[in-house]
Amino acid sequence: MNRAKFFAGVRTSVFDGRMNQPQVEGIEAMLDASAAFKVNDPRHIAYILATPVIETGGTFQPIVENLNYSEQGLRNTFPKYFSPADAKAYARQPQKIANRAYGNRMGNGSESSGDGWRYRGRGYCQITGKDNYGKFSDLLGIDLVANPDLALTDDVAGKIITIGMRDGIFTGKRLGDYFTSNGSDWVNARRIINGLDRANDIAGYGKKFYAALLDAA
């Protein structure tokens, strides 16, 4: 692929004529990961690239989960883990919120262990919980359990989103379920990450990335 031609295309179609260096570096990381993991179908690559447009707010920089919830936000988001009294006590304390909400699940230890905060969401599409950090550690040969902030580097975040979407690690749904020899389902492919949240938006970006990939092939 002619990457210069590809970037010229998406600079216009996706980024309204202007890209910054972090955006370029993030996309480069995902292109490199796609090549390394033999993700060859341009529709698959395009959908991987489209996902962080929404997941990172267009920055293409790995992000860490924002847990700075208000009292009402806690009751809306984690009603199972925060009673009205608890929500009032924990509001606007992200570390305490993470340890309470994520303690004793996803492989994390108890609230007092600090695992909820240690293994909060990170990446282009966030991985959460000690079990998931361990899973990607095994897949990538990188000790994310001991060094979870590695998921905030472009290289590792690019590998996580690529192999995760290729193999269906996030939700059990994979790229090959939606992009086949029989057709392309750009909208329902969102189920690989997060139900149908912003599915139409990501579908639109995916088609733009796809067109640029074809043009640069």
Summary of the structure (lengths in Angstrom):
residues: 217
radius of gyration: 18.2
end to end distance: 4.6
largest distance: 57.9
contacts: 710
relative contact order: 0.17
helix: 59%
strand: 4%
